[in-house]
Structure formats: structure tokens, C-alpha cells
Amino acid sequence: MTLAEETLENAGVLEDALRDLPADLREEVRREEVRREEVRREEVRREEADVPLQVSVADRAYDSDPLREVLEDRGVQLIAPHRKNRTKPPAQDEEGLEPYKRRWTVERTFAWLGNFRRLLVRQDRMISRYQGFFHIACLLISLRFF
């Protein structure tokens, strides 16, 4: 039974039980039920948010076999390019570095946005104006590549 179905079923039972109570007590019970429902929804949201980390994307500084072993024991895959002076055989192939390449794109985009002083200092107090200049900065960054 889903949470919504359970809530509807409980609401019907609750309404039947509340008919015989005085009006002020009925309102108090309803408020308590609403509070409990909010708590229940918050618990469900937290459970859905507690997704374990499966992949960790890092730079060359994290290329360490002991670190890879510790992370693998916890069920986490480390994606990091190998150091140039690595003496042991590679722990991953070059095809596995695709997420690392996407990470580079995100980091570069943040660095390029840092070149726009108005965004960096956050001179605009209105969020709509700040968002507008953010979109203009993204447009100018995109136009560099065309």
C-alpha cells in the first residue's frame, strides 16, 4: 500500500471517529494528524535522499591503490586519472575516465563564470537581475566555442 492510499484510508477512519467529538477537540485532532503527516512525508523524503555514494570522481592527487581499496570495500568506485610516475599497472582503462572529462567541463565553466566580476561579487540584490546576468555570462561563454 502506498503512502497516499494509506493516508486516504486513515482519513476515512479518522472522520468516522471524529463525528462524535466536540468541534474544538475535532480541530485539535485534525491539526495533530496534519503534523504527523508532515513528519511522515519528511521521513520518506529523507529515506529517498539517503542514496549511498557509488562513484567518486577525483583528480590525479587521489590516485592511490590503498585509497582505491578502501573505497572499493565501501562499494564506491574511484574514477581518477593515474599519476604520470605510477609504477604499478593501471587500475582502470582510459574509457572509464569519461566522468572525469565531464568533471573538467563543470570546473572550467565555474572558472569562466568567475571571470565575470558582476557575478563573482554579487553586486545585484535582486535575484532576477543576478539570474539575468548569469544567463548572459553563460551565453558569452557558449559563443566562444562557435
C-alpha positions as CSV (number, residue, x, y, z in Angstrom):
1,M,0.0,0.0,0.0
2,T,1.4,3.4,-1.0
3,L,1.7,6.3,1.4
4,A,-1.2,8.2,-0.5
5,E,-3.5,5.2,-0.2
6,E,-2.7,4.7,3.4
7,T,-3.3,8.4,4.1
8,L,-6.7,8.3,2.4
9,E,-7.7,5.2,4.3
10,N,-6.6,6.7,7.6
11,A,-8.5,9.9,6.8
12,G,-11.8,8.0,6.3
13,V,-11.4,6.1,9.6
14,L,-10.4,9.4,11.3
15,E,-13.5,11.2,10.0
16,D,-15.8,8.5,11.3
17,A,-14.2,8.6,14.7
18,L,-14.3,12.4,14.9
19,R,-18.1,12.8,14.3
20,D,-18.9,12.3,18.0
21,L,-16.3,14.7,19.4
22,P,-16.8,18.4,20.2
23,A,-15.7,20.9,17.5
24,D,-12.7,22.2,19.3
25,L,-11.4,18.8,20.0
26,R,-12.0,17.7,16.4
27,E,-9.9,20.6,15.2
28,E,-7.1,19.7,17.6
29,V,-7.1,16.1,16.4
30,R,-7.0,17.2,12.7
31,R,-4.1,19.6,13.4
32,E,-2.2,16.7,15.0
33,E,-2.9,14.4,12.1
34,V,-1.6,17.1,9.7
35,R,1.5,17.4,11.8
36,R,2.0,13.7,11.8
37,E,1.5,13.5,8.0
38,E,4.2,16.2,7.5
39,V,6.6,14.2,9.7
40,R,5.8,11.0,7.8
41,R,6.4,12.8,4.5
42,E,9.7,14.2,5.8
43,E,10.8,10.7,6.8
44,V,10.0,9.4,3.4
45,R,11.9,12.2,1.7
46,R,15.0,11.6,3.9
47,E,14.9,7.9,3.2
48,E,14.9,8.6,-0.6
49,A,17.7,11.1,-0.2
50,D,20.0,8.6,1.7
51,V,21.3,7.1,-1.5
52,P,24.8,5.7,-1.0
53,L,27.6,7.1,-3.0
54,Q,28.5,4.7,-5.8
55,V,31.1,6.7,-7.8
56,S,33.7,9.3,-6.7
57,V,35.3,11.4,-9.4
58,A,38.6,12.9,-8.4
59,D,41.8,14.4,-9.8
60,R,45.3,12.9,-10.1
61,A,46.2,13.6,-6.5
62,Y,43.8,10.9,-5.4
63,D,45.4,8.1,-7.5
64,S,46.4,5.8,-4.7
65,D,45.9,2.0,-4.6
66,P,45.3,1.9,-0.8
67,L,42.6,4.6,-1.3
68,R,41.0,2.6,-4.1
69,E,40.9,-0.5,-1.9
70,V,39.3,1.3,1.0
71,L,36.7,2.9,-1.3
72,E,36.0,-0.5,-3.0
73,D,35.4,-2.1,0.4
74,R,32.7,0.6,0.9
75,G,31.2,0.0,-2.5
76,V,32.5,3.2,-4.1
77,Q,34.3,3.2,-7.5
78,L,37.1,5.8,-7.7
79,I,37.5,7.4,-11.1
80,A,40.7,9.3,-11.2
81,P,43.4,9.5,-13.9
82,H,46.7,7.9,-13.0
83,R,49.7,9.9,-12.0
84,K,52.5,10.1,-14.5
85,N,55.0,8.4,-12.2
86,R,52.8,5.4,-11.5
87,T,54.9,2.2,-11.3
88,K,52.1,-0.3,-10.8
89,P,49.8,-1.5,-13.6
90,P,46.8,0.7,-14.4
91,A,43.8,0.1,-12.1
92,Q,41.3,1.4,-14.8
93,D,41.3,1.8,-18.5
94,E,41.1,5.1,-20.4
95,E,37.4,4.5,-21.3
96,G,36.5,4.7,-17.6
97,L,37.6,8.3,-17.4
98,E,34.5,9.7,-19.2
99,P,33.0,11.1,-16.0
100,Y,36.4,12.7,-15.2
101,K,36.2,14.6,-18.6
102,R,32.7,15.8,-17.7
103,R,34.0,17.0,-14.3
104,W,36.6,19.0,-16.1
105,T,33.9,20.7,-18.1
106,V,32.0,21.7,-15.0
107,E,35.1,23.0,-13.2
108,R,36.1,25.1,-16.3
109,T,32.6,26.5,-16.5
110,F,32.8,27.7,-12.9
111,A,36.2,29.2,-13.6
112,W,35.0,31.0,-16.7
113,L,32.0,32.3,-14.7
114,G,34.5,33.7,-12.2
115,N,35.8,36.0,-14.9
116,F,32.6,38.0,-14.8
117,R,33.1,40.3,-11.9
118,R,29.5,41.2,-11.5
119,L,28.6,37.5,-10.8
120,L,31.6,36.9,-8.6
121,V,31.0,39.9,-6.3
122,R,27.2,39.5,-6.4
123,Q,26.5,43.2,-6.7
124,D,22.9,42.8,-7.6
125,R,20.5,42.3,-4.7
126,M,17.6,41.2,-6.8
127,I,17.8,37.5,-7.8
128,S,16.1,38.1,-11.1
129,R,18.7,40.6,-12.2
130,Y,21.5,38.3,-11.0
131,Q,20.0,35.4,-12.9
132,G,19.8,37.6,-16.0
133,F,23.5,38.4,-15.9
134,F,24.2,34.7,-15.1
135,H,22.4,33.8,-18.3
136,I,24.2,36.5,-20.3
137,A,27.6,35.1,-19.0
138,C,26.7,31.6,-19.9
139,L,25.7,32.8,-23.4
140,L,29.0,34.6,-23.8
141,I,30.9,31.5,-22.7
142,S,29.0,29.4,-25.1
143,L,29.6,31.8,-28.0
144,R,33.3,31.4,-27.6
145,F,33.1,27.9,-28.9
146,F,31.1,28.6,-32.1
